Amino acid sequence: MAIRRTVGKGGNYRSTESGAGMTAKGVAAYNRKTGGNLKTAVTEKNPSKMRKKRRKSYCSRSAGQMRMHNINCSKTPDKRICKARRRWRC
């Protein structure tokens, strides 16, 4: 039995080289499927007040994931979480 990989399927996810995370197309597909309110990454330098809070929240959560999984981005910068954190400017 083959293992399915969702990364790269249908253009819904960014490659690790392009910063990881979901594309706008992927976010729209997810929201259609679940009726959710998912948003894309906050990548600008000076976001508005609410987007600044989202960035801070994401950065805190992802830092906790890195600690939990013993990931050191200075040693392994090609990990998906490291690329995503760099894209979010954490």
PDB file with one MODEL, atoms N, CA, C and O in Angstrom:
MODEL        1
ATOM      1  N   MET A   1       0.838  -1.172   0.000  1.00  0.00           N
ATOM      2  CA  MET A   1       0.000   0.000   0.000  1.00  0.00           C
ATOM      3  C   MET A   1       0.888   1.242   0.000  1.00  0.00           C
ATOM      4  O   MET A   1       1.787   1.366   0.831  1.00  0.00           O
ATOM      5  N   ALA A   2       0.640   2.144  -0.914  1.00  0.00           N
ATOM      6  CA  ALA A   2       1.458   3.352  -1.047  1.00  0.00           C
ATOM      7  C   ALA A   2       1.006   4.423  -0.057  1.00  0.00           C
ATOM      8  O   ALA A   2      -0.173   4.516   0.285  1.00  0.00           O
ATOM      9  N   ILE A   3       1.946   5.212   0.384  1.00  0.00           N
ATOM     10  CA  ILE A   3       1.655   6.329   1.279  1.00  0.00           C
ATOM     11  C   ILE A   3       1.377   7.552   0.428  1.00  0.00           C
ATOM     12  O   ILE A   3       2.146   7.873  -0.477  1.00  0.00           O
ATOM     13  N   ARG A   4       0.278   8.238   0.716  1.00  0.00           N
ATOM     14  CA  ARG A   4      -0.056   9.451  -0.031  1.00  0.00           C
ATOM     15  C   ARG A   4       0.620  10.655   0.591  1.00  0.00           C
ATOM     16  O   ARG A   4       0.677  10.789   1.814  1.00  0.00           O
ATOM     17  N   ARG A   5       1.125  11.516  -0.247  1.00  0.00           N
ATOM     18  CA  ARG A   5       1.713  12.769   0.222  1.00  0.00           C
ATOM     19  C   ARG A   5       0.828  13.901  -0.256  1.00  0.00           C
ATOM     20  O   ARG A   5       0.477  13.961  -1.435  1.00  0.00           O
ATOM     21  N   THR A   6       0.464  14.796   0.641  1.00  0.00           N
ATOM     22  CA  THR A   6      -0.391  15.910   0.254  1.00  0.00           C
ATOM     23  C   THR A   6       0.426  17.103  -0.213  1.00  0.00           C
ATOM     24  O   THR A   6      -0.120  18.002  -0.854  1.00  0.00           O
ATOM     25  N   VAL A   7       1.702  17.136   0.085  1.00  0.00           N
ATOM     26  CA  VAL A   7       2.530  18.274  -0.306  1.00  0.00           C
ATOM     27  C   VAL A   7       2.685  18.276  -1.816  1.00  0.00           C
ATOM     28  O   VAL A   7       3.089  17.274  -2.408  1.00  0.00           O
ATOM     29  N   GLY A   8       2.361  19.408  -2.441  1.00  0.00           N
ATOM     30  CA  GLY A   8       2.511  19.533  -3.878  1.00  0.00           C
ATOM     31  C   GLY A   8       1.299  19.069  -4.667  1.00  0.00           C
ATOM     32  O   GLY A   8       1.266  19.238  -5.886  1.00  0.00           O
ATOM     33  N   LYS A   9       0.327  18.504  -4.026  1.00  0.00           N
ATOM     34  CA  LYS A   9      -0.837  17.960  -4.726  1.00  0.00           C
ATOM     35  C   LYS A   9      -1.759  19.100  -5.159  1.00  0.00           C
ATOM     36  O   LYS A   9      -2.321  19.804  -4.320  1.00  0.00           O
ATOM     37  N   GLY A  10      -1.911  19.275  -6.461  1.00  0.00           N
ATOM     38  CA  GLY A  10      -2.850  20.252  -6.988  1.00  0.00           C
ATOM     39  C   GLY A  10      -2.444  21.701  -6.777  1.00  0.00           C
ATOM     40  O   GLY A  10      -3.271  22.593  -6.962  1.00  0.00           O
ATOM     41  N   GLY A  11      -1.211  21.963  -6.399  1.00  0.00           N
ATOM     42  CA  GLY A  11      -0.761  23.332  -6.204  1.00  0.00           C
ATOM     43  C   GLY A  11      -1.276  23.973  -4.934  1.00  0.00           C
ATOM     44  O   GLY A  11      -1.306  25.200  -4.833  1.00  0.00           O
ATOM     45  N   ASN A  12      -1.688  23.161  -3.946  1.00  0.00           N
ATOM     46  CA  ASN A  12      -2.228  23.707  -2.711  1.00  0.00           C
ATOM     47  C   ASN A  12      -1.159  24.033  -1.674  1.00  0.00           C
ATOM     48  O   ASN A  12      -1.418  24.780  -0.730  1.00  0.00           O
ATOM     49  N   TYR A  13       0.019  23.487  -1.841  1.00  0.00           N
ATOM     50  CA  TYR A  13       1.090  23.717  -0.871  1.00  0.00           C
ATOM     51  C   TYR A  13       2.327  24.232  -1.587  1.00  0.00           C
ATOM     52  O   TYR A  13       2.617  23.829  -2.713  1.00  0.00           O
ATOM     53  N   ARG A  14       3.048  25.119  -0.932  1.00  0.00           N
ATOM     54  CA  ARG A  14       4.311  25.614  -1.468  1.00  0.00           C
ATOM     55  C   ARG A  14       5.379  24.545  -1.274  1.00  0.00           C
ATOM     56  O   ARG A  14       5.322  23.754  -0.332  1.00  0.00           O
ATOM     57  N   SER A  15       6.345  24.534  -2.171  1.00  0.00           N
ATOM     58  CA  SER A  15       7.479  23.643  -1.985  1.00  0.00           C
ATOM     59  C   SER A  15       8.327  24.184  -0.841  1.00  0.00           C
ATOM     60  O   SER A  15       8.201  25.349  -0.465  1.00  0.00           O
ATOM     61  N   THR A  16       9.172  23.353  -0.301  1.00  0.00           N
ATOM     62  CA  THR A  16      10.043  23.792   0.782  1.00  0.00           C
ATOM     63  C   THR A  16      10.965  24.904   0.296  1.00  0.00           C
ATOM     64  O   THR A  16      11.267  25.838   1.039  1.00  0.00           O
ATOM     65  N   GLU A  17      11.408  24.801  -0.952  1.00  0.00           N
ATOM     66  CA  GLU A  17      12.310  25.807  -1.502  1.00  0.00           C
ATOM     67  C   GLU A  17      11.645  27.183  -1.595  1.00  0.00           C
ATOM     68  O   GLU A  17      12.323  28.205  -1.488  1.00  0.00           O
ATOM     69  N   SER A  18      10.327  27.215  -1.794  1.00  0.00           N
ATOM     70  CA  SER A  18       9.650  28.506  -1.939  1.00  0.00           C
ATOM     71  C   SER A  18       9.030  28.986  -0.630  1.00  0.00           C
ATOM     72  O   SER A  18       8.203  29.898  -0.636  1.00  0.00           O
ATOM     73  N   GLY A  19       9.416  28.388   0.477  1.00  0.00           N
ATOM     74  CA  GLY A  19       9.008  28.908   1.771  1.00  0.00           C
ATOM     75  C   GLY A  19       7.978  28.097   2.520  1.00  0.00           C
ATOM     76  O   GLY A  19       7.522  28.525   3.580  1.00  0.00           O
ATOM     77  N   ALA A  20       7.589  26.930   2.003  1.00  0.00           N
ATOM     78  CA  ALA A  20       6.644  26.037   2.673  1.00  0.00           C
ATOM     79  C   ALA A  20       5.290  26.707   2.895  1.00  0.00           C
ATOM     80  O   ALA A  20       5.093  27.837   2.449  1.00  0.00           O
ATOM     81  N   GLY A  21       4.366  26.053   3.560  1.00  0.00           N
ATOM     82  CA  GLY A  21       3.047  26.613   3.828  1.00  0.00           C
ATOM     83  C   GLY A  21       2.073  26.403   2.682  1.00  0.00           C
ATOM     84  O   GLY A  21       2.403  25.773   1.677  1.00  0.00           O
ATOM     85  N   MET A  22       0.872  26.936   2.843  1.00  0.00           N
ATOM     86  CA  MET A  22      -0.170  26.788   1.833  1.00  0.00           C
ATOM     87  C   MET A  22      -0.191  27.984   0.885  1.00  0.00           C
ATOM     88  O   MET A  22       0.149  29.105   1.260  1.00  0.00           O
ATOM     89  N   THR A  23      -0.599  27.714  -0.349  1.00  0.00           N
ATOM     90  CA  THR A  23      -0.773  28.783  -1.325  1.00  0.00           C
ATOM     91  C   THR A  23      -2.163  29.385  -1.138  1.00  0.00           C
ATOM     92  O   THR A  23      -2.980  28.850  -0.389  1.00  0.00           O
ATOM     93  N   ALA A  24      -2.427  30.495  -1.819  1.00  0.00           N
ATOM     94  CA  ALA A  24      -3.756  31.112  -1.757  1.00  0.00           C
ATOM     95  C   ALA A  24      -4.804  30.144  -2.309  1.00  0.00           C
ATOM     96  O   ALA A  24      -5.923  30.073  -1.802  1.00  0.00           O
ATOM     97  N   LYS A  25      -4.430  29.402  -3.349  1.00  0.00           N
ATOM     98  CA  LYS A  25      -5.336  28.408  -3.932  1.00  0.00           C
ATOM     99  C   LYS A  25      -5.644  27.309  -2.919  1.00  0.00           C
ATOM    100  O   LYS A  25      -6.789  26.872  -2.804  1.00  0.00           O
ATOM    101  N   GLY A  26      -4.631  26.864  -2.188  1.00  0.00           N
ATOM    102  CA  GLY A  26      -4.820  25.832  -1.172  1.00  0.00           C
ATOM    103  C   GLY A  26      -5.692  26.299  -0.026  1.00  0.00           C
ATOM    104  O   GLY A  26      -6.521  25.541   0.478  1.00  0.00           O
ATOM    105  N   VAL A  27      -5.511  27.542   0.391  1.00  0.00           N
ATOM    106  CA  VAL A  27      -6.316  28.107   1.478  1.00  0.00           C
ATOM    107  C   VAL A  27      -7.779  28.195   1.044  1.00  0.00           C
ATOM    108  O   VAL A  27      -8.682  27.863   1.812  1.00  0.00           O
ATOM    109  N   ALA A  28      -8.005  28.644  -0.196  1.00  0.00           N
ATOM    110  CA  ALA A  28      -9.377  28.750  -0.708  1.00  0.00           C
ATOM    111  C   ALA A  28     -10.031  27.374  -0.777  1.00  0.00           C
ATOM    112  O   ALA A  28     -11.200  27.227  -0.421  1.00  0.00           O
ATOM    113  N   ALA A  29      -9.285  26.359  -1.235  1.00  0.00           N
ATOM    114  CA  ALA A  29      -9.824  24.999  -1.327  1.00  0.00           C
ATOM    115  C   ALA A  29     -10.153  24.461   0.062  1.00  0.00           C
ATOM    116  O   ALA A  29     -11.198  23.838   0.255  1.00  0.00           O
ATOM    117  N   TYR A  30      -9.278  24.694   1.021  1.00  0.00           N
ATOM    118  CA  TYR A  30      -9.506  24.238   2.394  1.00  0.00           C
ATOM    119  C   TYR A  30     -10.755  24.904   2.976  1.00  0.00           C
ATOM    120  O   TYR A  30     -11.575  24.239   3.609  1.00  0.00           O
ATOM    121  N   ASN A  31     -10.897  26.196   2.766  1.00  0.00           N
ATOM    122  CA  ASN A  31     -12.050  26.923   3.293  1.00  0.00           C
ATOM    123  C   ASN A  31     -13.359  26.456   2.642  1.00  0.00           C
ATOM    124  O   ASN A  31     -14.389  26.372   3.311  1.00  0.00           O
ATOM    125  N   ARG A  32     -13.319  26.154   1.342  1.00  0.00           N
ATOM    126  CA  ARG A  32     -14.514  25.622   0.672  1.00  0.00           C
ATOM    127  C   ARG A  32     -14.902  24.269   1.259  1.00  0.00           C
ATOM    128  O   ARG A  32     -16.077  23.992   1.498  1.00  0.00           O
ATOM    129  N   LYS A  33     -13.906  23.445   1.482  1.00  0.00           N
ATOM    130  CA  LYS A  33     -14.148  22.082   1.961  1.00  0.00           C
ATOM    131  C   LYS A  33     -14.657  22.063   3.397  1.00  0.00           C
ATOM    132  O   LYS A  33     -15.537  21.268   3.727  1.00  0.00           O
ATOM    133  N   THR A  34     -14.119  22.923   4.250  1.00  0.00           N
ATOM    134  CA  THR A  34     -14.428  22.870   5.684  1.00  0.00           C
ATOM    135  C   THR A  34     -15.344  23.983   6.156  1.00  0.00           C
ATOM    136  O   THR A  34     -15.837  23.941   7.283  1.00  0.00           O
ATOM    137  N   GLY A  35     -15.579  24.974   5.316  1.00  0.00           N
ATOM    138  CA  GLY A  35     -16.355  26.128   5.768  1.00  0.00           C
ATOM    139  C   GLY A  35     -15.574  26.969   6.758  1.00  0.00           C
ATOM    140  O   GLY A  35     -16.156  27.714   7.547  1.00  0.00           O
ATOM    141  N   GLY A  36     -14.255  26.850   6.715  1.00  0.00           N
ATOM    142  CA  GLY A  36     -13.376  27.514   7.676  1.00  0.00           C
ATOM    143  C   GLY A  36     -13.057  28.946   7.304  1.00  0.00           C
ATOM    144  O   GLY A  36     -13.619  29.505   6.362  1.00  0.00           O
ATOM    145  N   ASN A  37     -12.140  29.528   8.064  1.00  0.00           N
ATOM    146  CA  ASN A  37     -11.749  30.920   7.872  1.00  0.00           C
ATOM    147  C   ASN A  37     -10.226  31.031   7.865  1.00  0.00           C
ATOM    148  O   ASN A  37      -9.665  31.985   8.404  1.00  0.00           O
ATOM    149  N   LEU A  38      -9.562  30.049   7.251  1.00  0.00           N
ATOM    150  CA  LEU A  38      -8.110  30.023   7.202  1.00  0.00           C
ATOM    151  C   LEU A  38      -7.599  31.154   6.319  1.00  0.00           C
ATOM    152  O   LEU A  38      -8.233  31.496   5.320  1.00  0.00           O
ATOM    153  N   LYS A  39      -6.458  31.736   6.679  1.00  0.00           N
ATOM    154  CA  LYS A  39      -5.872  32.840   5.920  1.00  0.00           C
ATOM    155  C   LYS A  39      -4.447  32.490   5.528  1.00  0.00           C
ATOM    156  O   LYS A  39      -3.844  31.578   6.094  1.00  0.00           O
ATOM    157  N   THR A  40      -3.910  33.223   4.554  1.00  0.00           N
ATOM    158  CA  THR A  40      -2.546  32.973   4.098  1.00  0.00           C
ATOM    159  C   THR A  40      -1.543  33.601   5.062  1.00  0.00           C
ATOM    160  O   THR A  40      -1.920  34.308   5.997  1.00  0.00           O
ATOM    161  N   ALA A  41      -0.268  33.334   4.822  1.00  0.00           N
ATOM    162  CA  ALA A  41       0.802  33.800   5.698  1.00  0.00           C
ATOM    163  C   ALA A  41       0.923  35.319   5.712  1.00  0.00           C
ATOM    164  O   ALA A  41       0.606  35.990   4.729  1.00  0.00           O
ATOM    165  N   VAL A  42       1.383  35.844   6.833  1.00  0.00           N
ATOM    166  CA  VAL A  42       1.648  37.283   6.975  1.00  0.00           C
ATOM    167  C   VAL A  42       3.119  37.478   6.626  1.00  0.00           C
ATOM    168  O   VAL A  42       4.000  37.178   7.432  1.00  0.00           O
ATOM    169  N   THR A  43       3.381  37.985   5.416  1.00  0.00           N
ATOM    170  CA  THR A  43       4.762  38.071   4.952  1.00  0.00           C
ATOM    171  C   THR A  43       5.279  39.500   4.803  1.00  0.00           C
ATOM    172  O   THR A  43       6.472  39.697   4.571  1.00  0.00           O
ATOM    173  N   GLU A  44       4.402  40.505   4.933  1.00  0.00           N
ATOM    174  CA  GLU A  44       4.872  41.881   4.749  1.00  0.00           C
ATOM    175  C   GLU A  44       5.684  42.355   5.954  1.00  0.00           C
ATOM    176  O   GLU A  44       5.579  41.797   7.046  1.00  0.00           O
ATOM    177  N   LYS A  45       6.487  43.384   5.741  1.00  0.00           N
ATOM    178  CA  LYS A  45       7.368  43.875   6.807  1.00  0.00           C
ATOM    179  C   LYS A  45       6.609  44.580   7.920  1.00  0.00           C
ATOM    180  O   LYS A  45       6.896  44.358   9.096  1.00  0.00           O
ATOM    181  N   ASN A  46       5.648  45.425   7.571  1.00  0.00           N
ATOM    182  CA  ASN A  46       4.888  46.172   8.570  1.00  0.00           C
ATOM    183  C   ASN A  46       3.396  45.869   8.429  1.00  0.00           C
ATOM    184  O   ASN A  46       2.665  46.652   7.823  1.00  0.00           O
ATOM    185  N   PRO A  47       2.938  44.745   8.977  1.00  0.00           N
ATOM    186  CA  PRO A  47       1.527  44.396   8.841  1.00  0.00           C
ATOM    187  C   PRO A  47       0.642  45.276   9.720  1.00  0.00           C
ATOM    188  O   PRO A  47       1.118  45.954  10.631  1.00  0.00           O
ATOM    189  N   SER A  48      -0.659  45.247   9.424  1.00  0.00           N
ATOM    190  CA  SER A  48      -1.618  45.985  10.233  1.00  0.00           C
ATOM    191  C   SER A  48      -1.720  45.332  11.615  1.00  0.00           C
ATOM    192  O   SER A  48      -1.111  44.292  11.866  1.00  0.00           O
ATOM    193  N   LYS A  49      -2.479  45.941  12.485  1.00  0.00           N
ATOM    194  CA  LYS A  49      -2.552  45.500  13.878  1.00  0.00           C
ATOM    195  C   LYS A  49      -2.981  44.033  14.013  1.00  0.00           C
ATOM    196  O   LYS A  49      -2.330  43.263  14.719  1.00  0.00           O
ATOM    197  N   MET A  50      -4.075  43.642  13.338  1.00  0.00           N
ATOM    198  CA  MET A  50      -4.567  42.267  13.460  1.00  0.00           C
ATOM    199  C   MET A  50      -3.605  41.278  12.827  1.00  0.00           C
ATOM    200  O   MET A  50      -3.368  40.203  13.379  1.00  0.00           O
ATOM    201  N   ARG A  51      -3.051  41.626  11.682  1.00  0.00           N
ATOM    202  CA  ARG A  51      -2.106  40.717  11.023  1.00  0.00           C
ATOM    203  C   ARG A  51      -0.816  40.589  11.834  1.00  0.00           C
ATOM    204  O   ARG A  51      -0.186  39.531  11.829  1.00  0.00           O
ATOM    205  N   LYS A  52      -0.424  41.649  12.525  1.00  0.00           N
ATOM    206  CA  LYS A  52       0.748  41.595  13.392  1.00  0.00           C
ATOM    207  C   LYS A  52       0.521  40.599  14.531  1.00  0.00           C
ATOM    208  O   LYS A  52       1.430  39.867  14.920  1.00  0.00           O
ATOM    209  N   LYS A  53      -0.713  40.583  15.059  1.00  0.00           N
ATOM    210  CA  LYS A  53      -1.054  39.639  16.129  1.00  0.00           C
ATOM    211  C   LYS A  53      -1.029  38.204  15.610  1.00  0.00           C
ATOM    212  O   LYS A  53      -0.571  37.297  16.306  1.00  0.00           O
ATOM    213  N   ARG A  54      -1.527  37.995  14.374  1.00  0.00           N
ATOM    214  CA  ARG A  54      -1.498  36.651  13.789  1.00  0.00           C
ATOM    215  C   ARG A  54      -0.067  36.169  13.623  1.00  0.00           C
ATOM    216  O   ARG A  54       0.243  35.012  13.907  1.00  0.00           O
ATOM    217  N   ARG A  55       0.807  37.063  13.161  1.00  0.00           N
ATOM    218  CA  ARG A  55       2.216  36.692  12.981  1.00  0.00           C
ATOM    219  C   ARG A  55       2.842  36.308  14.320  1.00  0.00           C
ATOM    220  O   ARG A  55       3.525  35.289  14.424  1.00  0.00           O
ATOM    221  N   LYS A  56       2.606  37.122  15.331  1.00  0.00           N
ATOM    222  CA  LYS A  56       3.181  36.850  16.648  1.00  0.00           C
ATOM    223  C   LYS A  56       2.689  35.508  17.186  1.00  0.00           C
ATOM    224  O   LYS A  56       3.462  34.744  17.763  1.00  0.00           O
ATOM    225  N   SER A  57       1.412  35.228  16.996  1.00  0.00           N
ATOM    226  CA  SER A  57       0.827  33.972  17.444  1.00  0.00           C
ATOM    227  C   SER A  57       1.442  32.784  16.706  1.00  0.00           C
ATOM    228  O   SER A  57       1.804  31.784  17.326  1.00  0.00           O
ATOM    229  N   TYR A  58       1.561  32.897  15.363  1.00  0.00           N
ATOM    230  CA  TYR A  58       2.166  31.815  14.584  1.00  0.00           C
ATOM    231  C   TYR A  58       3.604  31.578  15.018  1.00  0.00           C
ATOM    232  O   TYR A  58       4.026  30.436  15.200  1.00  0.00           O
ATOM    233  N   CYS A  59       4.343  32.650  15.180  1.00  0.00           N
ATOM    234  CA  CYS A  59       5.752  32.513  15.553  1.00  0.00           C
ATOM    235  C   CYS A  59       5.897  31.830  16.910  1.00  0.00           C
ATOM    236  O   CYS A  59       6.806  31.021  17.102  1.00  0.00           O
ATOM    237  N   SER A  60       5.019  32.145  17.842  1.00  0.00           N
ATOM    238  CA  SER A  60       5.058  31.508  19.156  1.00  0.00           C
ATOM    239  C   SER A  60       4.728  30.028  19.056  1.00  0.00           C
ATOM    240  O   SER A  60       5.403  29.197  19.665  1.00  0.00           O
ATOM    241  N   ARG A  61       3.686  29.689  18.284  1.00  0.00           N
ATOM    242  CA  ARG A  61       3.293  28.280  18.136  1.00  0.00           C
ATOM    243  C   ARG A  61       4.387  27.477  17.456  1.00  0.00           C
ATOM    244  O   ARG A  61       4.716  26.375  17.894  1.00  0.00           O
ATOM    245  N   SER A  62       4.953  28.025  16.386  1.00  0.00           N
ATOM    246  CA  SER A  62       5.958  27.278  15.652  1.00  0.00           C
ATOM    247  C   SER A  62       7.253  27.145  16.456  1.00  0.00           C
ATOM    248  O   SER A  62       7.969  26.155  16.306  1.00  0.00           O
ATOM    249  N   ALA A  63       7.560  28.111  17.294  1.00  0.00           N
ATOM    250  CA  ALA A  63       8.738  27.995  18.169  1.00  0.00           C
ATOM    251  C   ALA A  63       8.529  26.845  19.154  1.00  0.00           C
ATOM    252  O   ALA A  63       9.466  26.112  19.469  1.00  0.00           O
ATOM    253  N   GLY A  64       7.303  26.693  19.635  1.00  0.00           N
ATOM    254  CA  GLY A  64       6.984  25.578  20.534  1.00  0.00           C
ATOM    255  C   GLY A  64       7.117  24.240  19.825  1.00  0.00           C
ATOM    256  O   GLY A  64       7.587  23.268  20.416  1.00  0.00           O
ATOM    257  N   GLN A  65       6.708  24.181  18.561  1.00  0.00           N
ATOM    258  CA  GLN A  65       6.855  22.941  17.783  1.00  0.00           C
ATOM    259  C   GLN A  65       8.327  22.603  17.604  1.00  0.00           C
ATOM    260  O   GLN A  65       8.729  21.443  17.701  1.00  0.00           O
ATOM    261  N   MET A  66       9.125  23.636  17.338  1.00  0.00           N
ATOM    262  CA  MET A  66      10.555  23.395  17.150  1.00  0.00           C
ATOM    263  C   MET A  66      11.195  22.861  18.423  1.00  0.00           C
ATOM    264  O   MET A  66      12.014  21.943  18.370  1.00  0.00           O
ATOM    265  N   ARG A  67      10.825  23.431  19.569  1.00  0.00           N
ATOM    266  CA  ARG A  67      11.360  22.937  20.842  1.00  0.00           C
ATOM    267  C   ARG A  67      10.921  21.497  21.100  1.00  0.00           C
ATOM    268  O   ARG A  67      11.713  20.665  21.543  1.00  0.00           O
ATOM    269  N   MET A  68       9.645  21.213  20.814  1.00  0.00           N
ATOM    270  CA  MET A  68       9.101  19.882  21.071  1.00  0.00           C
ATOM    271  C   MET A  68       9.821  18.820  20.222  1.00  0.00           C
ATOM    272  O   MET A  68      10.062  17.706  20.687  1.00  0.00           O
ATOM    273  N   HIS A  69      10.157  19.172  18.984  1.00  0.00           N
ATOM    274  CA  HIS A  69      10.774  18.204  18.078  1.00  0.00           C
ATOM    275  C   HIS A  69      12.293  18.353  17.997  1.00  0.00           C
ATOM    276  O   HIS A  69      12.930  17.725  17.151  1.00  0.00           O
ATOM    277  N   ASN A  70      12.874  19.175  18.863  1.00  0.00           N
ATOM    278  CA  ASN A  70      14.331  19.384  18.911  1.00  0.00           C
ATOM    279  C   ASN A  70      14.900  19.780  17.547  1.00  0.00           C
ATOM    280  O   ASN A  70      15.866  19.180  17.077  1.00  0.00           O
ATOM    281  N   ILE A  71      14.304  20.784  16.915  1.00  0.00           N
ATOM    282  CA  ILE A  71      14.760  21.269  15.620  1.00  0.00           C
ATOM    283  C   ILE A  71      15.580  22.532  15.847  1.00  0.00           C
ATOM    284  O   ILE A  71      15.148  23.453  16.540  1.00  0.00           O
ATOM    285  N   ASN A  72      16.759  22.561  15.258  1.00  0.00           N
ATOM    286  CA  ASN A  72      17.630  23.721  15.336  1.00  0.00           C
ATOM    287  C   ASN A  72      17.827  24.239  13.918  1.00  0.00           C
ATOM    288  O   ASN A  72      18.523  23.609  13.122  1.00  0.00           O
ATOM    289  N   CYS A  73      17.227  25.371  13.593  1.00  0.00           N
ATOM    290  CA  CYS A  73      17.254  25.891  12.219  1.00  0.00           C
ATOM    291  C   CYS A  73      18.636  26.343  11.770  1.00  0.00           C
ATOM    292  O   CYS A  73      18.901  26.411  10.570  1.00  0.00           O
ATOM    293  N   SER A  74      19.513  26.651  12.704  1.00  0.00           N
ATOM    294  CA  SER A  74      20.861  27.028  12.285  1.00  0.00           C
ATOM    295  C   SER A  74      21.631  25.801  11.788  1.00  0.00           C
ATOM    296  O   SER A  74      22.541  25.931  10.969  1.00  0.00           O
ATOM    297  N   LYS A  75      21.272  24.616  12.278  1.00  0.00           N
ATOM    298  CA  LYS A  75      21.931  23.386  11.837  1.00  0.00           C
ATOM    299  C   LYS A  75      21.199  22.740  10.664  1.00  0.00           C
ATOM    300  O   LYS A  75      21.831  22.160   9.781  1.00  0.00           O
ATOM    301  N   THR A  76      19.871  22.835  10.650  1.00  0.00           N
ATOM    302  CA  THR A  76      19.077  22.208   9.597  1.00  0.00           C
ATOM    303  C   THR A  76      18.118  23.225   8.983  1.00  0.00           C
ATOM    304  O   THR A  76      16.911  23.143   9.210  1.00  0.00           O
ATOM    305  N   PRO A  77      18.635  24.186   8.208  1.00  0.00           N
ATOM    306  CA  PRO A  77      17.787  25.251   7.663  1.00  0.00           C
ATOM    307  C   PRO A  77      16.817  24.790   6.582  1.00  0.00           C
ATOM    308  O   PRO A  77      15.915  25.540   6.209  1.00  0.00           O
ATOM    309  N   ASP A  78      16.983  23.564   6.066  1.00  0.00           N
ATOM    310  CA  ASP A  78      16.108  23.081   5.004  1.00  0.00           C
ATOM    311  C   ASP A  78      14.865  22.376   5.511  1.00  0.00           C
ATOM    312  O   ASP A  78      14.065  21.890   4.711  1.00  0.00           O
ATOM    313  N   LYS A  79      14.685  22.310   6.818  1.00  0.00           N
ATOM    314  CA  LYS A  79      13.461  21.729   7.369  1.00  0.00           C
ATOM    315  C   LYS A  79      12.284  22.599   6.982  1.00  0.00           C
ATOM    316  O   LYS A  79      12.421  23.817   6.865  1.00  0.00           O
ATOM    317  N   ARG A  80      11.136  21.987   6.782  1.00  0.00           N
ATOM    318  CA  ARG A  80       9.938  22.696   6.333  1.00  0.00           C
ATOM    319  C   ARG A  80       9.522  23.796   7.313  1.00  0.00           C
ATOM    320  O   ARG A  80       9.150  24.890   6.890  1.00  0.00           O
ATOM    321  N   ILE A  81       9.580  23.516   8.617  1.00  0.00           N
ATOM    322  CA  ILE A  81       9.177  24.511   9.607  1.00  0.00           C
ATOM    323  C   ILE A  81      10.135  25.698   9.608  1.00  0.00           C
ATOM    324  O   ILE A  81       9.715  26.832   9.836  1.00  0.00           O
ATOM    325  N   CYS A  82      11.410  25.448   9.356  1.00  0.00           N
ATOM    326  CA  CYS A  82      12.391  26.534   9.318  1.00  0.00           C
ATOM    327  C   CYS A  82      12.127  27.451   8.131  1.00  0.00           C
ATOM    328  O   CYS A  82      12.204  28.673   8.253  1.00  0.00           O
ATOM    329  N   LYS A  83      11.815  26.854   6.980  1.00  0.00           N
ATOM    330  CA  LYS A  83      11.510  27.652   5.790  1.00  0.00           C
ATOM    331  C   LYS A  83      10.233  28.463   6.003  1.00  0.00           C
ATOM    332  O   LYS A  83      10.163  29.629   5.613  1.00  0.00           O
ATOM    333  N   ALA A  84       9.227  27.848   6.620  1.00  0.00           N
ATOM    334  CA  ALA A  84       7.966  28.556   6.864  1.00  0.00           C
ATOM    335  C   ALA A  84       8.180  29.711   7.832  1.00  0.00           C
ATOM    336  O   ALA A  84       7.647  30.800   7.620  1.00  0.00           O
ATOM    337  N   ARG A  85       8.950  29.488   8.888  1.00  0.00           N
ATOM    338  CA  ARG A  85       9.226  30.562   9.852  1.00  0.00           C
ATOM    339  C   ARG A  85       9.993  31.711   9.195  1.00  0.00           C
ATOM    340  O   ARG A  85       9.764  32.877   9.517  1.00  0.00           O
ATOM    341  N   ARG A  86      10.879  31.388   8.296  1.00  0.00           N
ATOM    342  CA  ARG A  86      11.617  32.435   7.590  1.00  0.00           C
ATOM    343  C   ARG A  86      10.654  33.226   6.701  1.00  0.00           C
ATOM    344  O   ARG A  86      10.767  34.448   6.601  1.00  0.00           O
ATOM    345  N   ARG A  87       9.721  32.544   6.064  1.00  0.00           N
ATOM    346  CA  ARG A  87       8.743  33.225   5.207  1.00  0.00           C
ATOM    347  C   ARG A  87       7.837  34.141   6.033  1.00  0.00           C
ATOM    348  O   ARG A  87       7.478  35.228   5.581  1.00  0.00           O
ATOM    349  N   TRP A  88       7.470  33.711   7.231  1.00  0.00           N
ATOM    350  CA  TRP A  88       6.624  34.526   8.120  1.00  0.00           C
ATOM    351  C   TRP A  88       7.431  35.617   8.811  1.00  0.00           C
ATOM    352  O   TRP A  88       6.856  36.444   9.519  1.00  0.00           O
ATOM    353  N   ARG A  89       8.747  35.640   8.625  1.00  0.00           N
ATOM    354  CA  ARG A  89       9.665  36.611   9.264  1.00  0.00           C
ATOM    355  C   ARG A  89       9.672  36.462  10.777  1.00  0.00           C
ATOM    356  O   ARG A  89       9.605  37.450  11.508  1.00  0.00           O
ATOM    357  N   CYS A  90       9.755  35.219  11.243  1.00  0.00           N
ATOM    358  CA  CYS A  90       9.820  34.954  12.690  1.00  0.00           C
ATOM    359  C   CYS A  90      11.240  35.125  13.176  1.00  0.00           C
ATOM    360  O   CYS A  90      11.512  34.948  14.364  1.00  0.00           O
TER     361      CYS A  90
ENDMDL
END
